[in-house]
């Protein structure tokens, strides 16, 4: 029940910092890759994306109307 020392590969600061740095680098590279892939797919399927947005406008307006009526009812 005394103080326990954390050991991370011998020296605490250097190893834990290296793991955090590698984790951050991996996350940044993964994030950039996902951004590039998302941009490329958006440009590739632009016509289909516009069709989905146009089709969703009516459903959005119906939902907005139902919410407006529910608020007005109170």
N, C-alpha and C positions, 0 to 999 in steps of 0.2 A: 503494500500500500504506500510505498514511497514513490518518488518520482521515477517515471520510466522514460528512458531516453529513446528517441526515435532514431533508428539507424537505416540509412538508405544507401546501400552499396558502399559501406565504409565511411564516407564523408557525407554528411546530411545535405549540406548546402549545394555542393557541386552536382551531385547525382539528381537531386530533386529538381534543381534548376534546369538541368539538361532534359529531364523528362517533360517538364512544363514547356520548355522551348520547342521540343520536337512535337509535342501535342499541338501547340499553337501553330506551328508551321504546317502541320498536316491539315488542321482545320482551315487555314487560310487557302491552301492549295485546293482543298476540296470545295470550298466556297467559290473560288474563282472558276473552277471547272464547271460547277453547277450553273453559275451565271452565264458562262459562255454557251453551255449546252441549252439552257433556257432561251437565250437570245437567238441562237441558231434555229431552234424548233419554232419559235414565234415567227421568225421570218419565213421559214419553210411552209408553215401551215397558216399563213396570214388569212387567206380566203375562208378557210374553215373556221378560224377564230372569229372573224367578223360575222359569219353565219350564226355561230353560237351566241354571240353578243346580241345580234338582232333578234334571235328567237327568245332570248331571255328578257328582253325589254318588256314584253307583254306580261310575263309572269311577275316581273318586278312591280309593274304598275298594279296588278291585281293584289299583290301582297301589300303594297302601300295603301291601297283603297281599303282593304280589310282592317289594317291597323288604324287607319284614320277613323273608320266607322266604330271600331272598338273604343277608341279614345273619346269620340263624340258621344257615345252611349252613356258614359259615366257622368 
